[in-house]
Amino acid sequence: AFFDFASSFARSFFLTHIMALTLFDFAGSTRGWKALITAQYNGIKLNVADFKMGETNKTPEFLAQFPLGKAPALSTPAGPLVESNAIARFIARSSRLGNLYGLGAVEAGVVDQWVDWASNELTPPTDRMLAMSLGWTKYDKNGFNQARKATLNLLKILDAQLLNNQFLASNHVTLADICVATALIYPFAYMIDANQRKSCPNVTRWLDFLVHQPEFIAVLGQPIEFCTKSTAANEKITLFVPSGPSAASVGETKQPEKEETTDDFELSDDSDSDDEDVDLDE
């Protein structure tokens, strides 16, 4: 058993610390942030490819590794990996440095619970708001307001969890915090104003703490300030694209084409969808 453990540990260390891991995703993608921030906490080197959505993911070289043409995608010495949660989980489990799966089986289960909750419940309405605000889909006032209302209702659940807990699943930052937080950064920066945030003070405290941590700043480029007033309907927002070494060599952000299946924007009319990967996403 000891030799099996040692062999597994050596292989994991080799894959994540010796051989390069390369992430393919467009700059400013919340899905890519999950992997990048997780790597920061676990001390894992993660290269970022020069990637342009709609171009790089259609090349023969990319499709040879990732036949679905989806992003984010991770190239590893052991083979390709897709799906943003699978990538983040792989990086989280590849090192015990950050203890990103908590302490013991119960905390690990709670981590997975919140990771799935973020994808299945939270990101559909937040991504709908984000896509409209970026001009990637046509702005619809009623649709936007419904998405914001759905987000605020979900924040009540999150706020209750954080009432007596500093973090979601353990007494330290875990993958659960990373995945839920990355889904909320754009909404708190642009769409959910100070008055609306009064209904979720615990979430606001928790997210403000996280975006000021060095592991988040290394990926985002700077601490994210929360908006006082939400952006106007006709005011386009921009993606957070950091400069410097942490940004590596990322391509310019390009609007995904509608025929693509992607992992970055859930625009289905069914906000209860369990599918993470839908049109306009990866």
Backbone bond lengths (Angstrom), bond angles and torsions (degrees), N, CA, C in turn:
res aa  C-N    CA-C-N  psi(-1)  N-CA   C-N-CA  omega(-1)  CA-C   N-CA-C  phi
1 A - - - 1.460 - - 1.523 110.96 -
2 F 1.336 115.61 -39.86 1.459 119.03 179.91 1.523 110.93 -61.81
3 F 1.347 115.82 -42.17 1.462 119.20 -178.31 1.519 111.17 -69.00
4 D 1.336 116.65 -34.08 1.461 119.60 175.53 1.520 110.16 -63.71
5 F 1.341 116.43 -43.53 1.458 120.75 178.89 1.525 110.36 -63.27
6 A 1.330 116.53 -45.68 1.464 120.40 -178.50 1.519 110.97 -62.87
7 S 1.331 116.46 -40.07 1.456 120.51 179.21 1.516 111.41 -65.42
8 S 1.348 116.30 -42.63 1.461 121.21 178.70 1.522 111.07 -64.24
9 F 1.343 115.68 -42.66 1.461 120.11 179.44 1.522 111.02 -63.61
10 A 1.324 116.39 -43.65 1.466 121.03 -178.63 1.525 110.32 -63.78
11 R 1.321 116.77 -41.32 1.460 120.41 179.87 1.517 110.67 -65.72
12 S 1.335 117.08 -43.65 1.456 120.61 178.44 1.518 111.47 -62.31
13 F 1.328 116.31 -44.04 1.462 120.08 179.57 1.523 110.36 -62.90
14 F 1.332 116.59 -40.43 1.457 120.88 -179.90 1.528 110.71 -63.33
15 L 1.344 116.07 -45.03 1.454 120.27 -176.88 1.514 112.53 -65.15
16 T 1.327 116.88 -37.11 1.459 120.01 -170.94 1.517 114.90 -101.18
17 H 1.326 118.58 -18.63 1.456 120.74 -176.74 1.527 113.92 -117.58
18 I 1.314 117.31 -30.49 1.449 120.27 -178.40 1.527 111.05 -94.11
19 M 1.323 116.05 -54.87 1.461 120.53 179.24 1.522 109.52 -85.83
20 A 1.322 116.15 147.06 1.460 120.70 -175.07 1.527 111.63 -76.90
21 L 1.316 114.84 140.82 1.457 122.62 169.17 1.521 106.91 -107.22
22 T 1.321 117.25 134.37 1.461 120.78 -177.68 1.519 110.31 -123.33
23 L 1.330 115.27 125.68 1.465 122.06 179.80 1.522 109.49 -99.25
24 F 1.325 115.20 133.06 1.460 122.03 175.79 1.528 108.23 -110.56
25 D 1.319 116.49 115.22 1.462 121.09 176.62 1.519 108.03 -170.10
26 F 1.338 116.21 161.46 1.455 117.99 -179.78 1.528 110.61 -83.54
27 A 1.302 115.68 151.70 1.460 121.03 -176.75 1.519 110.84 -64.04
28 G 1.326 115.56 136.65 1.457 120.76 179.53 1.509 114.26 89.02
29 S 1.321 118.02 3.12 1.459 121.80 -178.99 1.523 110.67 -75.23
30 T 1.318 116.28 128.52 1.465 120.11 178.28 1.523 111.06 -66.07
31 R 1.341 117.30 -30.22 1.464 120.22 179.24 1.523 110.48 -68.10
32 G 1.327 115.54 -41.35 1.454 119.29 177.16 1.520 112.43 -67.08
33 W 1.335 116.69 -33.48 1.468 120.19 178.45 1.521 111.39 -57.02
34 K 1.325 117.27 -37.69 1.469 119.62 -178.82 1.522 110.74 -55.74
35 A 1.325 116.16 -46.88 1.460 120.53 -179.29 1.520 111.40 -68.86
36 L 1.323 116.72 -43.73 1.462 120.80 -175.46 1.524 112.11 -66.43
37 I 1.324 116.91 -43.13 1.468 120.16 -179.85 1.526 110.41 -69.87
38 T 1.332 116.43 -39.62 1.458 120.03 176.47 1.523 110.75 -59.14
39 A 1.318 116.45 -42.29 1.469 120.43 178.39 1.522 111.43 -62.86
40 Q 1.327 116.90 -36.60 1.466 120.59 177.89 1.526 110.76 -62.36
41 Y 1.318 117.04 -44.76 1.464 120.45 -179.43 1.525 111.94 -66.97
42 N 1.325 116.88 -31.79 1.456 119.87 -175.99 1.525 113.39 -96.29
43 G 1.320 117.67 2.15 1.452 120.57 178.03 1.518 113.22 65.81
44 I 1.315 116.47 33.20 1.461 121.75 -178.04 1.518 110.08 -103.29
45 K 1.312 116.28 132.21 1.451 121.18 178.04 1.521 109.46 -73.53
46 L 1.320 116.28 124.20 1.464 121.36 -178.87 1.522 108.49 -132.93
47 N 1.308 116.27 108.36 1.463 120.79 178.25 1.520 110.06 -78.17
48 V 1.320 116.48 150.56 1.461 121.97 177.88 1.523 108.35 -115.15
49 A 1.307 116.49 122.67 1.458 121.42 -177.42 1.524 111.03 -73.82
50 D 1.322 115.32 156.61 1.467 121.37 171.08 1.527 106.38 -74.74
51 F 1.319 116.24 102.96 1.459 121.25 -167.89 1.521 110.74 -127.69
52 K 1.337 115.97 131.91 1.460 122.29 174.22 1.523 108.12 -125.68
53 M 1.328 115.19 115.40 1.453 119.84 -179.71 1.523 110.34 -60.16
54 G 1.316 116.29 133.56 1.451 121.03 -178.84 1.515 113.23 91.45
55 E 1.336 116.67 -12.08 1.461 120.83 177.67 1.528 110.20 -121.34
56 T 1.338 116.17 -63.97 1.464 119.79 -177.51 1.516 111.52 -57.75
57 N 1.318 116.10 -42.33 1.466 119.44 -175.81 1.521 113.59 -76.14
58 K 1.331 117.65 1.65 1.458 121.26 175.28 1.528 112.67 -109.36
59 T 1.316 117.10 -0.13 1.454 120.29 -178.80 1.524 110.97 -76.15
60 P 1.323 117.59 151.98 1.470 119.98 177.48 1.522 112.38 -58.74
61 E 1.343 117.03 -36.13 1.453 120.79 -178.86 1.523 111.22 -63.92
62 F 1.340 116.21 -44.09 1.463 120.04 179.10 1.525 110.87 -67.43
63 L 1.324 116.35 -45.86 1.464 120.01 -176.88 1.519 112.13 -67.56
64 A 1.332 117.23 -23.54 1.457 119.52 175.96 1.518 111.10 -65.71
65 Q 1.348 116.82 -33.78 1.469 121.23 176.83 1.516 111.94 -87.25
66 F 1.344 115.68 -40.09 1.462 121.28 -172.51 1.535 108.42 -128.15
67 P 1.319 118.15 84.10 1.472 121.98 -172.08 1.527 114.45 -58.25
68 L 1.333 118.16 -26.39 1.462 120.34 -179.39 1.520 112.40 -78.09
69 G 1.323 117.59 -11.70 1.458 120.93 179.26 1.507 113.52 66.37
70 K 1.319 116.43 31.87 1.467 120.90 -175.20 1.519 111.73 -102.82
71 A 1.329 114.24 154.03 1.461 121.40 174.00 1.520 107.98 -137.74
72 P 1.340 117.52 146.78 1.451 127.32 5.25 1.520 113.08 -70.62
73 A 1.318 113.28 153.17 1.456 121.41 176.83 1.520 107.46 -141.77
74 L 1.317 115.68 146.70 1.459 120.53 -176.95 1.521 110.13 -122.84
75 S 1.312 115.62 127.60 1.456 121.06 173.94 1.520 108.41 -96.20
76 T 1.331 116.42 124.98 1.459 121.86 179.53 1.522 109.09 -126.87
77 P 1.334 117.91 160.86 1.465 120.00 176.39 1.523 112.95 -61.11
78 A 1.322 116.50 -22.94 1.465 120.69 -179.45 1.518 112.51 -90.24
79 G 1.338 117.32 -6.10 1.450 120.61 -179.65 1.509 111.89 132.51
80 P 1.332 117.55 174.11 1.465 121.81 -177.05 1.524 112.11 -78.29
81 L 1.327 114.60 157.01 1.460 121.28 178.72 1.525 108.09 -143.00
82 V 1.334 116.56 132.87 1.455 122.04 176.56 1.519 109.55 -126.28
83 E 1.317 115.51 175.77 1.465 126.46 -173.60 1.529 109.09 79.44
84 S 1.316 115.61 120.15 1.462 120.46 -171.99 1.522 113.25 -61.08
85 N 1.331 117.81 -38.16 1.467 119.01 179.00 1.519 111.38 -69.87
86 A 1.334 116.65 -38.36 1.462 119.64 177.81 1.520 110.58 -62.53
87 I 1.327 116.34 -40.66 1.464 120.71 179.07 1.525 110.33 -64.98
88 A 1.336 116.55 -47.53 1.464 120.00 -179.55 1.527 111.03 -62.98
89 R 1.329 117.08 -39.81 1.470 120.25 179.09 1.527 111.02 -66.06
90 F 1.327 116.26 -40.45 1.464 119.84 177.89 1.527 110.60 -58.55
91 I 1.326 116.47 -46.14 1.466 120.41 -178.64 1.530 110.14 -68.49
92 A 1.322 117.19 -38.69 1.465 120.71 179.85 1.519 111.73 -64.46
93 R 1.334 116.89 -37.36 1.467 121.19 -176.60 1.527 112.67 -85.40
94 S 1.332 116.74 -9.30 1.461 120.17 -174.47 1.523 113.47 -81.11
95 S 1.311 116.84 -9.28 1.466 120.71 178.06 1.518 108.88 -151.39
96 R 1.329 115.76 146.60 1.460 120.65 176.01 1.519 112.01 -95.88
97 L 1.332 116.50 6.15 1.457 119.73 -176.69 1.520 112.27 -56.41
98 G 1.321 116.67 -46.72 1.458 119.94 -177.61 1.510 114.53 -93.83
99 N 1.351 117.80 -4.77 1.472 120.98 -175.63 1.525 111.09 47.66
100 L 1.311 116.01 47.35 1.463 120.74 -172.23 1.517 113.75 -75.14
101 Y 1.334 117.28 -6.20 1.461 119.95 173.56 1.520 111.16 -108.35
102 G 1.328 116.37 19.23 1.447 120.36 175.37 1.513 113.10 75.59
103 L 1.322 114.15 -166.10 1.461 121.52 -177.14 1.523 109.05 -115.92
104 G 1.310 117.06 101.05 1.452 121.41 177.28 1.519 113.17 97.15
105 A 1.325 114.78 171.64 1.456 121.80 -173.45 1.533 112.74 -66.93
106 V 1.329 117.43 -35.43 1.463 119.83 -178.51 1.518 110.60 -65.55
107 E 1.328 116.62 -48.88 1.464 119.46 179.36 1.524 110.90 -63.99
108 A 1.327 117.56 -36.34 1.470 120.36 177.66 1.523 110.48 -62.11
109 G 1.335 116.08 -39.13 1.451 119.78 176.86 1.514 112.46 -65.10
110 V 1.334 116.75 -39.66 1.467 120.80 178.21 1.531 110.17 -66.24
111 V 1.321 116.29 -38.04 1.464 119.89 176.26 1.521 110.06 -57.76
112 D 1.329 116.70 -51.34 1.465 120.46 -179.70 1.522 111.63 -61.78
113 Q 1.329 116.28 -35.75 1.469 120.28 178.24 1.525 110.73 -57.37
114 W 1.337 117.07 -47.75 1.462 120.50 -177.21 1.521 112.58 -75.53
115 V 1.321 117.09 -30.85 1.469 120.03 174.87 1.529 109.60 -61.97
116 D 1.322 116.34 -45.47 1.468 120.51 179.13 1.528 110.90 -69.16
117 W 1.313 117.17 -38.63 1.466 120.70 178.28 1.524 110.75 -60.20
118 A 1.310 115.91 -41.65 1.462 119.70 179.23 1.520 111.17 -60.43
119 S 1.330 116.86 -43.15 1.466 120.63 -178.02 1.524 112.50 -74.78
120 N 1.323 117.07 -43.50 1.460 120.72 -171.71 1.524 114.24 -85.58
121 E 1.322 117.36 -30.07 1.458 120.78 -175.49 1.529 113.27 -109.84
122 L 1.321 116.16 -47.35 1.471 120.13 -170.39 1.526 113.37 -82.29
123 T 1.310 117.78 -44.39 1.468 118.25 -173.29 1.526 115.56 -70.20
124 P 1.338 121.18 -28.08 1.468 117.52 177.23 1.530 113.16 -56.51
125 P 1.337 120.62 -52.24 1.470 117.97 178.92 1.529 113.49 -71.99
126 T 1.321 118.79 -37.04 1.467 118.52 -179.53 1.522 110.85 -68.34
127 D 1.320 117.75 -37.14 1.459 119.88 177.95 1.518 112.07 -69.25
128 R 1.319 117.14 -33.37 1.462 119.41 176.96 1.530 109.98 -63.75
129 M 1.321 117.17 -44.41 1.473 119.72 176.69 1.518 111.07 -62.07
130 L 1.315 116.66 -43.65 1.455 120.85 -176.51 1.519 111.07 -64.49
131 A 1.336 117.75 -44.31 1.460 120.81 -178.94 1.524 111.35 -62.74
132 M 1.328 116.89 -39.14 1.465 120.01 176.85 1.523 110.87 -66.63
133 S 1.320 116.62 -42.16 1.461 120.97 -177.63 1.526 111.98 -67.98
134 L 1.321 116.61 -29.78 1.460 120.76 178.01 1.518 112.54 -82.08
135 G 1.330 116.76 -10.38 1.450 120.35 -176.63 1.516 112.78 80.37
136 W 1.334 116.86 16.21 1.464 121.17 -179.74 1.521 111.06 -80.97
137 T 1.324 116.09 -23.40 1.458 121.69 171.49 1.525 107.51 -133.29
138 K 1.315 115.24 160.15 1.458 120.15 -177.73 1.523 109.86 -64.92
139 Y 1.339 116.10 134.79 1.462 119.87 179.44 1.520 110.12 -70.60
140 D 1.315 114.54 130.81 1.462 121.92 176.09 1.519 107.30 -129.87
141 K 1.321 117.11 113.26 1.457 121.26 -173.53 1.524 112.22 -57.95
142 N 1.325 116.75 -47.90 1.458 119.33 -179.46 1.524 111.58 -63.73
143 G 1.332 115.98 -42.69 1.455 119.88 179.07 1.515 112.31 -63.66
144 F 1.345 115.18 -39.60 1.465 119.73 179.24 1.526 110.42 -65.37
145 N 1.326 116.29 -46.33 1.466 119.85 -178.60 1.525 111.71 -65.74
146 Q 1.330 116.82 -36.07 1.465 119.47 177.03 1.524 110.85 -65.80
147 A 1.329 115.95 -39.22 1.464 119.32 178.34 1.521 110.97 -66.23
148 R 1.324 116.52 -39.41 1.458 119.26 178.77 1.533 110.99 -67.91
149 K 1.320 116.96 -39.30 1.465 120.37 177.41 1.524 110.39 -62.98
150 A 1.342 116.36 -42.57 1.464 119.90 178.51 1.528 110.90 -62.78
151 T 1.323 116.17 -39.16 1.467 120.54 178.25 1.521 110.67 -63.53
152 L 1.324 116.78 -45.37 1.464 120.49 -179.20 1.528 111.30 -63.87
153 N 1.319 116.89 -35.83 1.472 119.39 176.73 1.527 111.21 -65.93
154 L 1.318 116.57 -39.23 1.461 120.27 177.27 1.525 111.46 -67.69
155 L 1.327 116.25 -33.16 1.455 119.85 179.22 1.525 111.93 -65.66
156 K 1.331 117.61 -24.83 1.463 120.50 175.62 1.532 110.41 -65.09
157 I 1.327 116.27 -38.93 1.469 120.78 177.01 1.520 109.97 -64.78
158 L 1.321 115.49 -45.46 1.459 120.63 -179.82 1.528 110.84 -65.16
159 D 1.313 115.75 -38.74 1.463 119.85 -179.26 1.525 111.51 -64.06
160 A 1.324 116.46 -38.08 1.466 120.51 178.26 1.531 110.66 -64.97
161 Q 1.324 116.75 -39.01 1.458 120.48 178.33 1.524 111.37 -63.35
162 L 1.328 116.12 -34.74 1.461 121.16 -175.74 1.528 113.30 -92.59
163 L 1.329 117.14 2.21 1.457 120.29 -179.11 1.522 111.27 -59.38
164 N 1.310 116.71 -46.54 1.463 121.23 -178.77 1.531 112.69 -116.56
165 N 1.326 115.93 16.52 1.462 120.55 -179.12 1.528 109.73 -131.85
166 Q 1.304 116.47 134.64 1.462 119.46 177.23 1.518 111.20 -72.79
167 F 1.336 116.25 -33.65 1.456 121.81 179.99 1.520 109.54 -131.09
168 L 1.322 117.04 173.90 1.456 120.43 -170.15 1.526 114.47 -78.38
169 A 1.321 118.36 -37.04 1.456 119.75 -169.80 1.514 114.94 -127.39
170 S 1.316 118.00 -14.28 1.456 120.78 -176.32 1.524 108.41 -151.88
171 N 1.328 116.38 -169.68 1.468 119.52 177.77 1.523 111.34 -93.04
172 H 1.327 116.21 15.43 1.460 121.97 176.65 1.530 108.43 -149.26
173 V 1.315 116.79 171.83 1.461 121.52 178.92 1.528 109.89 -63.31
174 T 1.331 115.86 132.80 1.463 121.55 175.12 1.525 109.10 -127.64
175 L 1.315 115.05 179.39 1.459 120.19 177.07 1.525 111.53 -58.75
176 A 1.325 117.01 -29.13 1.463 120.66 177.67 1.525 110.50 -59.54
177 D 1.317 116.91 -47.82 1.463 121.19 -179.88 1.528 110.76 -62.63
178 I 1.321 115.92 -41.95 1.464 120.15 -178.12 1.527 110.70 -62.72
179 C 1.325 117.21 -47.15 1.461 120.43 -175.52 1.528 112.70 -69.65
180 V 1.312 117.39 -39.40 1.468 119.50 178.18 1.528 110.08 -71.72
181 A 1.312 117.43 -41.97 1.466 121.06 -177.82 1.518 111.89 -62.94
182 T 1.322 117.85 -43.16 1.464 119.28 -177.49 1.524 111.64 -64.23
183 A 1.326 117.40 -27.70 1.462 120.27 176.94 1.523 112.19 -73.10
184 L 1.333 117.18 -18.84 1.467 120.85 -174.83 1.527 114.14 -104.34
185 I 1.314 117.93 -7.27 1.467 119.25 -174.73 1.523 111.73 -63.64
186 Y 1.318 118.56 -50.34 1.467 119.86 179.28 1.533 112.11 -64.45
187 P 1.345 119.37 -45.18 1.466 118.30 177.52 1.526 113.56 -57.35
188 F 1.340 118.22 -42.67 1.453 119.83 -178.89 1.525 111.72 -73.56
189 A 1.300 117.48 -25.72 1.464 120.73 179.50 1.524 112.10 -80.34
190 Y 1.344 117.33 -26.94 1.463 119.02 -171.64 1.525 115.87 -130.63
191 M 1.305 119.23 -30.86 1.459 120.90 -163.28 1.523 115.87 -116.93
192 I 1.315 117.57 -26.98 1.470 121.13 -179.24 1.516 107.38 -108.89
193 D 1.327 116.05 107.75 1.464 120.33 -170.13 1.525 112.69 -82.96
194 A 1.320 114.54 178.05 1.462 120.61 -174.29 1.528 111.71 -60.32
195 N 1.316 117.16 -39.29 1.457 119.79 -179.57 1.528 111.32 -66.23
196 Q 1.318 116.55 -40.88 1.462 120.49 178.70 1.529 111.85 -68.52
197 R 1.313 116.16 -31.23 1.464 119.80 -179.92 1.523 112.51 -71.42
198 K 1.323 117.30 -12.78 1.464 119.50 176.75 1.519 111.78 -62.85
199 S 1.330 116.87 -24.55 1.467 120.43 -179.51 1.526 112.28 -79.65
200 C 1.338 117.35 -8.18 1.469 120.22 -179.72 1.528 110.17 -138.72
201 P 1.327 117.73 62.75 1.469 120.63 -176.94 1.518 113.81 -63.81
202 N 1.322 116.78 -33.02 1.471 119.08 -179.21 1.527 111.35 -70.99
203 V 1.323 116.01 -38.43 1.464 119.97 175.85 1.522 110.22 -64.62
204 T 1.322 116.26 -41.82 1.462 120.73 -179.33 1.529 110.57 -62.89
205 R 1.323 116.65 -43.86 1.467 120.75 177.35 1.513 111.73 -61.60
206 W 1.325 115.72 -45.95 1.468 122.00 -178.43 1.527 111.55 -63.62
207 L 1.345 117.10 -47.35 1.465 120.14 -177.43 1.527 111.11 -69.05
208 D 1.324 116.87 -37.56 1.468 120.04 177.94 1.534 110.45 -62.43
209 F 1.320 115.95 -38.94 1.461 119.44 176.73 1.529 110.75 -62.33
210 L 1.329 116.70 -46.40 1.465 120.17 -175.24 1.522 112.61 -65.39
211 V 1.329 117.46 -44.49 1.471 118.72 -175.52 1.518 112.09 -70.49
212 H 1.333 117.63 -8.76 1.460 120.87 175.23 1.527 112.44 -99.58
213 Q 1.331 116.75 2.91 1.456 119.60 177.33 1.532 110.28 -79.61
214 P 1.324 117.79 145.58 1.471 120.16 -176.36 1.522 113.13 -59.44
215 E 1.333 117.74 -30.85 1.464 119.78 -179.70 1.525 111.32 -68.11
216 F 1.324 117.27 -35.46 1.465 121.02 175.61 1.524 110.33 -73.93
217 I 1.321 116.71 -44.43 1.465 120.41 -178.27 1.525 111.00 -62.05
218 A 1.335 117.35 -35.60 1.460 121.00 179.58 1.525 111.35 -59.70
219 V 1.321 117.06 -29.20 1.465 121.66 -179.31 1.525 111.68 -94.98
220 L 1.326 116.75 -43.26 1.461 121.02 -176.26 1.526 112.88 -81.12
221 G 1.316 117.13 -20.08 1.457 120.82 177.89 1.508 113.95 94.95
222 Q 1.317 117.67 -27.14 1.456 122.58 -179.53 1.525 108.71 -165.84
223 P 1.321 118.12 159.68 1.468 119.04 174.06 1.534 109.57 -62.28
224 I 1.297 116.45 138.91 1.460 120.95 -178.20 1.526 109.63 -87.40
225 E 1.316 115.87 126.60 1.459 120.80 177.21 1.525 109.56 -89.45
226 F 1.329 116.68 137.03 1.453 120.71 178.81 1.529 109.88 -81.74
227 C 1.330 115.67 145.22 1.468 119.88 -176.20 1.524 111.26 -72.24
228 T 1.328 115.40 147.58 1.467 121.35 171.76 1.514 109.82 -82.22
229 K 1.337 114.91 -45.56 1.456 122.01 174.13 1.516 108.41 -122.69
230 S 1.313 116.17 145.00 1.459 119.04 178.35 1.517 109.97 -70.36
231 T 1.315 116.76 153.50 1.453 121.06 -179.19 1.522 110.13 -64.77
232 A 1.339 115.96 148.14 1.453 121.35 179.37 1.525 110.09 -69.10
233 A 1.319 115.42 158.97 1.458 120.70 -176.46 1.526 112.14 -58.78
234 N 1.329 116.69 -35.57 1.466 120.13 -177.01 1.523 112.61 -94.64
235 E 1.318 116.69 9.39 1.463 120.95 -178.28 1.521 109.71 -102.70
236 K 1.339 115.52 112.92 1.455 120.58 -179.30 1.527 110.07 -77.17
237 I 1.308 116.30 142.38 1.456 121.42 176.97 1.523 109.05 -101.13
238 T 1.304 116.28 169.32 1.458 121.04 177.61 1.526 109.74 -121.57
239 L 1.312 115.51 154.15 1.454 120.66 177.17 1.520 110.22 -74.86
240 F 1.317 115.86 149.84 1.464 120.67 175.49 1.526 108.45 -79.87
241 V 1.310 115.67 110.49 1.460 121.14 -179.04 1.516 107.84 -122.77
242 P 1.323 118.09 101.45 1.461 120.58 -177.36 1.517 111.85 -70.17
243 S 1.314 115.39 157.08 1.455 121.01 173.97 1.513 108.36 -110.49
244 G 1.311 116.65 168.09 1.452 119.77 177.60 1.512 112.23 97.30
245 P 1.340 116.81 -174.74 1.466 121.70 -173.72 1.520 114.11 -57.40
246 S 1.343 117.00 -34.77 1.462 118.64 -176.00 1.512 112.07 -67.44
247 A 1.345 116.33 -21.71 1.456 119.61 -178.69 1.520 111.59 -82.20
248 A 1.307 116.45 -16.54 1.467 122.32 -176.05 1.517 109.18 54.68
249 S 1.324 117.86 -137.93 1.462 121.16 -178.94 1.509 108.57 -119.26
250 V 1.319 115.84 85.95 1.451 119.89 -177.54 1.518 108.92 -100.22
251 G 1.323 116.55 144.28 1.456 120.17 178.96 1.505 111.12 -76.60
252 E 1.323 116.91 169.13 1.455 120.12 179.06 1.515 109.39 -65.90
253 T 1.322 115.40 148.53 1.458 119.85 179.19 1.513 109.10 -72.50
254 K 1.304 116.27 131.63 1.452 121.40 -179.86 1.511 108.82 -131.04
255 Q 1.344 116.19 140.20 1.454 119.34 -179.33 1.517 110.50 -62.39
256 P 1.329 117.66 126.56 1.464 119.20 176.45 1.518 110.50 -61.81
257 E 1.325 117.01 145.54 1.443 120.85 178.96 1.511 110.37 -81.31
258 K 1.315 116.18 148.77 1.454 120.65 -169.76 1.516 114.19 -65.30
259 E 1.334 116.94 -25.74 1.447 116.75 -178.77 1.509 113.07 -79.29
260 E 1.346 117.08 -8.25 1.455 119.10 -178.43 1.519 111.40 -79.31
261 T 1.310 115.46 151.51 1.458 121.33 169.69 1.508 106.81 -103.82
262 T 1.333 116.27 122.64 1.448 119.89 -172.21 1.499 111.50 -134.68
263 D 1.346 116.38 174.42 1.462 121.15 -176.77 1.503 111.72 -115.01
264 D 1.349 117.18 19.84 1.449 117.13 -174.63 1.504 116.28 -112.36
265 F 1.320 119.77 -21.09 1.443 117.39 178.84 1.503 111.15 -141.27
266 E 1.326 116.00 116.37 1.457 123.14 178.31 1.512 106.79 -87.09
267 L 1.345 116.64 109.63 1.451 120.29 -177.49 1.519 111.49 -119.28
268 S 1.311 116.41 16.15 1.447 120.21 178.18 1.515 110.23 -65.01
269 D 1.324 116.56 147.77 1.463 119.81 177.28 1.518 111.68 -68.80
270 D 1.330 116.64 -18.09 1.452 121.25 -179.42 1.514 109.16 -93.32
271 S 1.325 116.83 100.31 1.462 120.23 -176.54 1.514 112.61 -71.77
272 D 1.347 116.67 -7.71 1.451 119.57 178.76 1.525 112.65 -97.29
273 S 1.322 116.26 10.62 1.459 119.62 -177.82 1.507 111.46 -58.66
274 D 1.343 116.20 140.48 1.449 121.41 177.04 1.516 112.14 -91.53
275 D 1.342 116.82 -1.21 1.450 119.69 -177.65 1.505 110.79 -89.88
276 E 1.309 115.70 126.99 1.446 119.53 179.83 1.511 111.30 -80.94
277 D 1.328 118.88 -28.72 1.441 122.34 -171.50 1.509 110.39 -107.05
278 V 1.325 116.56 111.85 1.437 121.47 -177.57 1.511 108.16 -137.66
279 D 1.335 117.21 -178.62 1.448 121.20 -178.06 1.527 111.12 -58.77
280 L 1.312 114.27 147.35 1.462 123.06 -179.69 1.511 112.34 67.04
281 D 1.320 117.49 26.38 1.439 118.77 -177.33 1.501 112.27 -111.66
282 E 1.293 119.73 -71.99 1.455 119.64 -178.08 1.492 110.16 -102.32
